Amino acid sequence: MYSQDRQQMRQVFLEVRKKQREKEPLSPLEALMEKVIDQHPEYHPFLDHEESLQQEFSGQKGQENPFLHMALHISLQEQIQVDRPPGIREIYQTLASRSPHLHQAEHRMMECLAQMLWQAQSNGNPLSEEIYLDCLRRLL
């Protein structure tokens, strides 16, 4: 799940939330998105209003971007499903077995994903699976 268009990406979340409320059938990707949406009821107000498509989330005062957060969850789940980068599934399973809450384990892994994405974007470098995996291995 990837898009350069912020509004388009956010719109997909709003559409899945609407389908969820109206009990409409979901595609496999939408079902994964629904699971993540269910894990974050604190974000439902953003998903229920079109105004959130334009809202800025600066990260100041603890204001997290709900769309970015959920997209990281989905990206992580997709990586685990296909075991790409190779070894991520095993790392996930190990962290999950050690954590009282699976959701917490995902959040720890998402920090590595977000860090790798930020570094690549800031430095204009390609994404590095090795840097990402090194960060994930340090969580073990």
Number of C-alpha atoms within 10 A of each C-alpha: 10 9 9 7 9 13 13 12 17 21 17 14 22 21 14 23 20 14 15 17 10 9 9 9 11 14 9 9 13 18 14 17 23 18 13 19 22 14 12 13 11 11 16 14 9 19 24 15 10 12 9 18 18 10 11 9 14 10 9 7 6 8 10 12 16 19 22 15 16 18 20 21 23 20 15 21 18 15 16 19 11 11 16 13 14 14 14 21 18 12 19 23 14 14 22 16 12 12 13 10 11 14 14 13 19 18 15 13 24 20 14 20 22 15 14 21 16 13 15 14 12 9 8 9 10 11 14 14 14 12 14 19 20 12 17 21 16 8 15 10
